[in-house]
Amino acid sequence: MATTKVIKDLLASDSGWSTSSESGLKMPSSNAAYSGPTAEEGMMRNEVGQVSNLSASCMQHFNGTDWKNFVNTVQCTTTTCNYPTTATLLYQMESDGGSANNVPDTCSGGLDGTSTNITYAAGGKYGNAAVFTASSVSDGIVSGFAPSNMNTTSYTFSQWVNFDNINDEQYLLSNFLNSSGSYGFYMIKTANVGNIIVDIFNTSNAQTRITSTALSAGQWYNLVLTWNHSTKIVEFYIDGSLDKTSSALSGTVSTNSNGLRYGRADGAAQNDLFVGKLDQVRVFPSALNPTQITQLANEVGC
């Protein structure tokens, strides 16, 4: 009888504001920054901080550790290697895979990275994120993949980035090999303003450059860089939207066998290293089109 009464009260609408209707039961709304009562296993909520299946919210359940999405029409994609198309690697940044200093590649495991002073913590864009503190000059992640064939292959580099501050110049991604004069390319945040600069160099060390719209600290951004080897043009996307397009690079791309560096660059000073969080790193052996890049920005967490 007690259970029956609780359900009846929950479904009642005597007060004029009800928790239900013939259309369904109203769940409390919250988001990733929720700071209310401690969640317990089995709880449900309407998470309003993300888009799911073209809706401005997503139903979630608490599994005892973290909030997880209920996904009906659209399956979760963050653990899928070839999303939205054939990929080279995927670093989910959930943990070190049980091996110290390892950065597991979800796609094949053949392109695992190695890390220095990187930890994994809650508060990522999807689950955990890799945390960069720049505590020493060697901090960062070195990927097991090197884009040494950029003259014959197009690429897309996607990552979710959250800056701790915007007051320092910080390397986000590079295969810059200063010691041999083989500059390759890099993506760097400029000091104070928070713009992103992308430079790709030719064999004479001349470059094509884009400078992005300014970003803010403490906010997650999906930053995507595409390189088209046929046109020799760079495009830069922020949260699924094209932000800047470069002029065509002249000559031949300067390449090397340096594995991709995340959060650092060869020869960079400690105060030039990235400080913040990195999540859901993907590399594709093609220049993704705008529709595919929008899909990346709208990934569904598992």
N, C-alpha and C positions, 0 to 999 in steps of 0.2 A: 504493500500500500504506500509506503514511503516513497519508493521509486516512482510509482505512478503519479504521486502528487508533485514531485520535482519536475517531471516531464510536462505535466499539465501546466504548472506555473511558468515554465520556460517558454511554452508555446502560447501562453495567454497574451492578450493584447488589451486588457482592461484599461491600462493607463494611457492609451492613445499612442504611446511609443513602444513598439514591441520588438522583441528579438527575433521574430519570425513572421512569416506570412504564408499564404498558400504557395508562394513561389519558392520558399526556402528558408533556411535558418541563417540569421545574421551572425557572422563571425567578427570578433574584434579586429580592428585594423591596426597595423604597426609597420615597422620597417627595420632595416638592419641595425639601426642605431637605437632600437628599443631599449629602454632602461627601467621598465616596470618591474612587477613581482618576478621572482625567479621562475623560469619556465620549468615545467615538469613533463616527463615523458608522456606522450599521448595528446598533448595540447595541440590545438589548431589555431591558425590566425590567417588574416588576409594581409599579405605583405605588399605594401604599396610602393616599395622602393625599386621595383623592377617591372619590365614589360614581359608578358608571357602570352604567346599566341594572339598578338595584337590587342591584348587587354592591358590596361595601365595598372594591373595588380596581379598577384599570384597567390593561390592558396598554398599554405605550408603546414607541416606537422613537425612537432618537436620529437626527436628520436632519443632523447636523454642526453645528447651531447650538443647537437646543433639543429637549427631549423632547416628542413628539407622540403623541396617543392613537391606538391601534387601535380603531376604532369599528365594531362589526358590526351588532347589531340596532338600536341607536339612533344616528342620524346626529348629528354635532356640531351645536350650536345657537348657539354664540357669535357666528357671523358672519351669522345669520339675523335679518333685520329684524323680521318679524312672528312673533316667538316670545315667549310661547305664543299670542298673538293679535295683531290689528292694532295696530301701534305708530306713534307719531309720529316718534320719532328713536332712533338708537342710536349712541353714541360708544364705540368699542371701546378707545380709548386706546392703540393700538399705536404710533402715530407721528403726526407733524403732516401726513402725507399729501404730503410733499415741499414744503410751503409754510410758511414761518416763521409761527408764531403761529396756525396753523390747527388746528381740532379737527374732523376729518372726520365728517360724518353718514353712516353706512353706509346708512340707509334711502333717502334721495333725494339727498343732497348739498345740498338747498335750505336746510337748517337747520344748516349748519356753525357752529361756535362760534369765538370768538377767545380767545387765551390770552395771559397775561403771565407771564413767568418760569416757565413750565411745561416740564418735560422728560419724556421717555419712557424708561423703563428696565425691564430684566428684573426678575422678582420680583413681577409682578402676579398677580392671581388667575387670569387666563388670559393667558399670554404677558407682554407689557409692561403697564405701568401708567403713568398720569400722576402725576408726582411734584410735590408742593407743598411749598415751603420757607418761604413767607411772608417773603421777603427784602425786600419793599417793600409799601407800603400798597395798591398796585394789582394785586398778584399774584392770579391765579385764572383762571377760565374764565367767559366770558360766552356763553351759548348764543344761537343764532339763533332760538330759540323762546321766546315769552312766553305764559303761560297766562292771557290777558286775559279769557277767557270762563268763569271758574270758577262763575259763577252759573247757567250753563246747560249746562255740560259737566263730567262727572266725570273724574278723572285718577288715574293711578298713576305714581309716581316711584320708580324702582329704581336702586340703585347698590351696588357693592362698595366698602367703605371699610376702610382700615387706618390707624389713628392712630399717629403716632410717639410721642406721649405723651398723658397724660390730665390734665395739670396746668394747662391753659389753656382758657379759653372759646374755642370755635372754630366759626365758621359753616361748615356743610357745604353747604347749599342754601338759596337765597332768591330772591324777587323783591321784597324789601323795598326801598321807595323812600322813604327817610327825608326826602330833600330836599323832597318835595312833600307829606309827611304821608300818602301812600298806602302803607300798610304791607304789604298783600298777605299773604304768609306766609313763614315761614322754619323751617329745621330747624337746630338749633344744639346742640353738645355743651357741657354745663355744665362749669365748672371743677372740678378735683380728683377728682370722683367718676366722671365718664365717662357720666352719663346723657345721653340725647338729649331735648331739648325741642322739640316742634313747636307753633307758634302759627299760627293762621289768624285774621285780623282782619276785623271788619265795618267798615262805613263810618263808624261812631262810634268806631273804634279799640278796641272791646271784642273780646276774643278767646276762642276755645275752645282748650284746651291739653291736651297729653298729656306725661307725663314717663316715659321708658322705664326698663327695667331697666338697671343699670350695665354698661358695656362695658369691655374691657381694651385696653391698647396692644399693638401688635405682632401683632395677629390680624386676619384678614380676616372681615368681616361683610357679609352681604347685607341692606341696610337698605331697606325698602319702605314708602312712604307712600301711602295711598289717600285720595282725597277723593270723597265721594258728594254731588253737588250737590242731589239730591232730599232726602236726610235731613240734609244739612249736617254730616255726621259724618266725623271723621278716624280711620283705623285705621293702626297702626304695627306692622310685622312685622320680626322679626329672624331671619335664616336660615330663612325659610319658615314660621315660627310666629308667630301673633298675639301681640303683646306688650301693647299697650294700645289702648283705644278711647276717644275723646273724647266729651264731651257735645255736643249739637247747637249749632251756632253760631246765635246770634240775628241777625235782620236780614239784610242783604245783604253779600256778600263784598266787601271792599275790593280792587279790581283795578287793574292798570296795564299799560302796554306794556313794562315792563322785562323784558328777556331774563333767563332763569334764570341766576343766579349760582352757580357751583360753587366752593366753597372761600373765598368772600368774600361781603360784603353791601355795599350802597350806604351809604357813610358809616362803615363799620366801621374801627376802629383796626388797625394792623398786627398787634398782639398778639392780635387776635380772629380772624385768618385761619387757615384749616385748614393743618396741617402733617402730612403723611403721603402715602398713595397712594390713588388713585381709579381704579376700573376698571369696565368694562362698564356704562355709564350708559344707562338706557332711560327713555322717557316714553311712556305709553299714554293715549289719549283715552277712557278708561273706568276704572271701579274694578274691578280684577281680583279674582276670587274666590279663596278660600283654596287651591284646587287649583292654579290658575294661578300663584299666588305661590310655592307649593312647587316647581313646575316651574322657576321662575326661580332658586331657590336651588340646584337640582340641574342647572344647565346643564352641557352637555358641551363641553369645550374642543376647538377645532380645531387 
